[in-house]
Amino acid sequence: MPFAWLYGLITALRNKLYDRGILKTYQSSIFSICVGNLQVGGTGKTPHTAWMYNWLSMHFKVGILSRGYGRKTKGLIEANENATPTSIGDEPYWYYNTLKNAKVVVAEKRVIGMQYFEKQKPLLDFILLDDAFQHRALKCNLNIILSEYERLYIDDKMIPQGRLREWKTGEKRAEIIIVSKCPANLTLNKKIDLIHAINPFEYQDVFFTSLMPSLPFVLKGNAKFDTKNMRQIIAVSGIANNKSFIELCNRYSSDVRPISYPDHYNYTIQDINEIVALVNEGSIIITTEKDAVKLKTAPFLSLLPENKVFVLPIVPMLLFNEEEKFKQLLMQYHRKRLNPISEKSVVF
């Protein structure tokens, strides 16, 4: 507790310096959306960012800016065909290789990243910032924070006593709060109870999402996913919280063997050999999309058996039929920022 209070005091002082303008902030001419959280750990920022990119990019030019956590490089790097998970980070690498025509930039200092985007031609319409809520040197036009259904920030404590990166009062900087990883059958009464518990400000909207799986696809080979002759799933993950991943694997088999590593884990040849040794005729490996981008690189891919390793894609689903409401809300913030003369007329 003493260390938690000390950490909280430091973060509170830092926030106060930004709030009073003593520490300067930069706001870009490009509309920016921050997707972050108040807690450490996985709340689903990556799939939510990807979902917003896929929708927005159908109508606008969109870029993604990330710190590139876990990479072994420094400075600003734009993702290209030579990028690797170690050069730009596993999540930006996944964005670049999975999302259509994604322009992905990593930079520890997000202001430098935004200024880089401002010099690009043609100028982008939106920048999505993955995990930048505490990066207050950059002021975003719209702040979205995510918190897990089973580990809400309102019930948490400051690091290291809990998982909060800053005091809960930091929620006031967000315009949208998403309760993520909800059960798909969340009831309306429970939704109302949670909104009352969160007690949002008048200007804040609260949404609820559930992570839904798509059909797993093979990482190496040409096999189709089939549960007919499958007895066991070896669930391999290196993510902050793999509970939802394990639960999704349980949909396909009652015998799921979790093999868990820390978030942003850098696999070794020994790790791969140990995982492969567990595979037999009646078992398969299922891994996350974030882990798959590492496993399919050299030398790991050559060590994996064909038609035995599958990737489980997940997409967020807005509950209570509020997807259209969420989309329209994003457009309202965008229109509010734009000069009416240059405002785009888009039909959704």
C-alpha positions in Angstrom: 0.0 0.0 0.0 2.7 2.6 0.8 4.3 2.0 -2.7 0.8 2.3 -4.3 0.2 5.6 -2.6 3.6 6.9 -3.7 3.0 5.8 -7.2 -0.4 7.4 -7.1 1.1 10.7 -5.8 3.6 10.8 -8.6 1.0 10.2 -11.3 -1.5 12.6 -9.8 1.2 15.4 -9.7 2.1 14.7 -13.3 -1.6 14.9 -14.4 -2.0 18.1 -12.4 0.9 19.7 -14.2 -0.7 18.8 -17.6 -4.1 19.9 -16.5 -2.8 23.4 -15.5 -0.7 23.7 -18.7 2.7 23.7 -16.9 3.6 20.6 -18.9 2.7 21.4 -22.5 0.5 19.3 -24.8 0.4 19.0 -28.6 -2.8 18.6 -30.6 -2.5 17.5 -34.2 -4.4 18.8 -37.2 -5.4 15.2 -37.9 -8.4 13.9 -35.9 -7.0 11.4 -33.3 -8.7 8.7 -31.3 -6.9 7.3 -28.3 -7.8 3.7 -27.3 -6.4 3.1 -23.8 -7.2 2.1 -20.3 -6.6 3.1 -16.7 -5.2 -0.4 -15.8 -2.2 -2.5 -16.9 -3.0 -5.7 -18.6 -5.1 -6.8 -21.5 -8.5 -5.2 -21.9 -8.9 -5.9 -25.6 -7.4 -2.6 -27.0 -5.9 -4.3 -30.0 -9.1 -6.0 -31.4 -11.1 -2.8 -30.7 -8.5 -0.7 -32.5 -8.6 -3.1 -35.4 -12.4 -3.1 -35.5 -12.5 0.7 -35.7 -9.8 0.7 -38.3 -11.7 -1.8 -40.5 -14.8 0.3 -40.3 -13.3 3.8 -40.6 -11.0 2.8 -43.5 -14.0 2.0 -45.7 -14.8 5.7 -45.7 -11.6 7.5 -44.7 -7.8 7.4 -44.8 -6.7 6.0 -41.5 -3.3 5.5 -39.8 -2.3 3.7 -36.6 0.2 5.0 -34.1 1.7 2.8 -31.4 4.6 2.9 -29.0 5.7 -0.5 -30.3 5.9 -2.1 -26.9 8.4 -5.0 -26.7 10.4 -4.0 -29.8 14.2 -4.0 -29.7 14.5 -0.8 -31.6 14.2 2.9 -30.8 12.8 6.0 -32.4 10.2 6.4 -35.1 9.7 3.5 -37.6 7.0 3.2 -40.3 6.1 -0.5 -40.9 7.0 -2.0 -44.2 7.6 -5.4 -45.8 10.9 -5.7 -43.9 9.3 -5.1 -40.5 9.4 -7.9 -37.8 7.8 -8.3 -34.4 11.1 -7.4 -32.8 11.6 -4.3 -35.0 8.2 -2.7 -34.5 6.5 -4.8 -31.8 4.1 -7.7 -32.1 0.8 -5.7 -32.1 1.9 -3.1 -34.7 3.3 -6.0 -36.8 0.0 -7.7 -36.6 -1.8 -4.5 -37.6 0.4 -4.0 -40.6 0.1 -7.6 -41.8 -3.6 -8.1 -41.1 -5.4 -4.9 -41.7 -5.9 -3.9 -45.3 -3.6 -1.0 -46.5 -2.8 -0.1 -42.9 -0.3 2.7 -42.5 1.4 1.8 -39.1 4.0 4.0 -37.3 5.7 3.2 -34.0 7.3 6.0 -31.9 7.9 6.2 -28.1 7.1 9.9 -28.3 3.6 10.0 -29.9 4.0 13.7 -30.7 6.8 12.9 -33.1 4.7 10.1 -34.6 1.8 12.5 -35.2 4.0 15.1 -36.7 5.4 12.5 -39.0 1.8 11.6 -40.2 1.1 15.4 -40.7 3.9 15.5 -43.3 2.5 12.6 -45.3 0.7 13.0 -48.6 -2.2 12.5 -49.0 -3.1 13.7 -45.5 -4.9 11.1 -43.4 -8.3 11.7 -41.9 -8.0 9.7 -38.7 -5.1 8.4 -36.5 -5.9 5.6 -34.1 -3.5 5.6 -31.1 -3.1 2.2 -29.4 -2.5 2.6 -25.6 -1.8 6.3 -25.3 -4.2 7.4 -22.6 -1.4 8.2 -20.1 0.8 9.8 -22.9 -0.4 13.3 -22.1 2.1 15.2 -24.1 -0.3 14.5 -27.0 -3.9 15.7 -26.7 -6.3 13.5 -28.7 -9.7 14.6 -30.0 -11.4 11.6 -28.6 -10.4 9.4 -25.7 -11.8 5.8 -25.3 -10.9 3.8 -22.3 -11.6 0.0 -21.9 -12.0 -1.9 -18.7 -12.7 -5.6 -18.4 -16.1 -6.8 -17.2 -14.6 -9.0 -14.5 -11.9 -6.5 -13.4 -13.5 -3.0 -13.6 -11.3 -0.1 -12.9 -13.8 1.2 -10.3 -13.0 -1.8 -8.1 -9.2 -1.7 -8.6 -6.3 -0.2 -6.7 -3.1 1.6 -7.7 0.0 -0.3 -8.8 1.6 -2.3 -7.1 -1.3 -3.0 -4.8 -3.6 -3.4 -7.8 -3.5 -2.7 -11.5 -4.4 1.0 -11.8 -1.9 3.1 -13.8 -3.4 6.3 -12.3 -6.2 7.2 -9.9 -9.7 6.4 -11.0 -10.3 10.1 -11.4 -8.4 9.9 -14.7 -11.6 8.5 -16.2 -12.8 12.1 -16.5 -10.5 12.6 -19.5 -12.4 10.0 -21.5 -15.5 10.6 -23.6 -16.3 7.0 -24.1 -16.0 4.1 -21.7 -16.1 0.5 -23.0 -16.7 -2.4 -20.6 -15.0 -5.2 -22.6 -15.0 -9.0 -22.5 -18.6 -9.1 -21.3 -20.6 -12.3 -21.5 -22.5 -12.3 -24.8 -25.7 -12.8 -22.8 -25.3 -9.9 -20.5 -28.7 -8.8 -19.3 -30.2 -5.3 -19.5 -30.5 -5.2 -15.7 -26.8 -6.0 -15.3 -25.9 -3.3 -17.8 -27.9 -0.7 -15.9 -26.3 -1.8 -12.6 -22.8 -1.4 -14.1 -23.6 2.0 -15.6 -24.8 3.1 -12.1 -21.6 1.7 -10.6 -19.4 3.5 -13.1 -21.4 6.7 -12.6 -20.2 8.4 -15.8 -20.2 12.1 -16.3 -22.8 13.8 -18.4 -20.5 14.0 -21.4 -19.5 10.3 -21.3 -21.1 7.4 -23.1 -20.7 3.8 -21.8 -20.7 0.8 -24.2 -20.5 -3.0 -23.6 -18.6 -5.4 -25.9 -18.0 -9.1 -26.0 -15.1 -10.7 -27.9 -16.5 -13.2 -30.5 -14.4 -15.8 -32.2 -14.2 -16.3 -36.0 -13.4 -19.8 -37.4 -9.8 -20.7 -36.6 -7.5 -20.9 -39.6 -4.3 -23.0 -40.1 -1.0 -21.3 -39.6 1.0 -23.8 -41.6 -0.5 -26.1 -44.2 -3.8 -26.2 -45.9 -6.1 -28.0 -43.4 -9.6 -26.7 -42.5 -10.5 -26.4 -38.9 -12.5 -29.5 -37.9 -13.4 -30.7 -34.4 -14.5 -34.2 -35.5 -11.3 -36.0 -34.7 -9.9 -33.6 -32.3 -9.6 -34.6 -28.6 -7.4 -32.0 -27.1 -6.5 -28.3 -27.7 -3.1 -27.0 -26.6 -3.9 -23.3 -26.1 -0.7 -21.3 -26.5 -0.8 -17.6 -25.6 1.6 -14.8 -24.5 -1.0 -12.1 -23.6 -1.7 -10.2 -20.5 -5.0 -12.0 -19.6 -5.7 -15.3 -21.4 -8.9 -16.2 -19.6 -11.2 -15.1 -22.5 -8.9 -16.9 -24.9 -9.1 -20.2 -22.9 -12.9 -19.8 -22.6 -13.2 -19.5 -26.4 -11.0 -22.6 -26.9 -13.4 -24.4 -24.6 -16.1 -23.9 -27.2 -14.3 -26.4 -29.4 -13.1 -29.0 -26.9 -13.7 -29.9 -23.3 -10.0 -30.8 -23.0 -8.0 -27.6 -23.2 -4.4 -27.5 -22.0 -3.2 -23.9 -21.5 0.4 -23.1 -22.2 0.7 -19.5 -21.0 3.6 -17.0 -21.3 3.9 -13.3 -20.2 2.5 -10.6 -22.3 4.6 -9.7 -25.4 6.6 -12.8 -24.8 9.6 -13.4 -27.1 9.5 -17.2 -27.9 12.7 -19.3 -28.1 13.5 -22.4 -30.1 13.3 -24.4 -26.9 9.8 -23.1 -26.2 8.6 -24.1 -29.7 10.2 -27.6 -29.3 8.5 -28.1 -25.9 5.1 -27.1 -27.3 5.4 -29.3 -30.4 6.4 -32.3 -28.2 2.9 -32.1 -26.6 1.2 -32.6 -30.0 -0.2 -36.0 -30.8 -2.6 -37.5 -33.4 -5.7 -36.3 -31.5 -4.5 -32.8 -30.5 -3.9 -29.5 -32.2 -2.4 -26.2 -31.1 -4.6 -23.0 -31.1 -2.9 -19.7 -30.6 -3.9 -16.0 -30.6 -3.4 -13.7 -33.6 -0.8 -11.7 -31.7 1.2 -14.8 -30.9 0.8 -16.1 -34.5 2.7 -13.2 -36.0 5.8 -14.4 -34.0 5.3 -18.1 -34.6 5.2 -17.7 -38.3 8.6 -16.0 -38.5 11.9 -17.8 -38.9 13.1 -20.0 -37.4 9.9 -20.9 -35.6 7.7 -21.7 -38.5 10.0 -24.4 -39.8 9.7 -26.2 -36.4 5.9 -26.3 -36.4 4.1 -29.3 -37.7 1.9 -28.8 -40.8 -1.9 -28.7 -40.3 -1.6 -28.8 -36.5 -1.4 -25.2 -35.5 -4.4 -22.9 -35.8 -5.0 -19.2 -35.2 -8.1 -18.0 -33.4 -9.3 -14.6 -34.7 -11.5 -12.5 -32.4 -13.6 -9.5 -33.1 -15.4 -7.2 -30.6 -19.2 -7.2 -30.8 -21.2 -4.3 -29.4 -23.9 -5.6 -27.2 -27.5 -4.4 -27.0 -27.6 -3.5 -30.7 -25.5 -0.4 -30.1 -23.0 -0.7 -32.9 -24.7 1.9 -35.0 -24.9 4.3 -32.0 -21.2 3.9 -31.5 -20.4 4.6 -35.1 -22.6 7.6 -35.2 -21.0 8.9 -32.0 -17.5 8.7 -33.6 -18.8 10.7 -36.5 -20.4 13.3 -34.3 -17.0 14.0 -32.6 -15.4 14.1 -36.0 -17.9 16.5 -37.4 -17.6 18.7 -34.3 -13.9 19.1 -35.0 -14.2 19.8 -38.7 -15.0 23.1 -40.3 -18.5 22.6 -41.8 -17.2 23.6 -45.2 -14.7 20.8 -45.3 -17.0 18.3 -43.5 -17.5 15.0 -45.3 -21.0 13.7 -46.0 -20.9 10.0 -45.4 -23.9 7.7 -45.4 -23.6 4.7 -43.0 
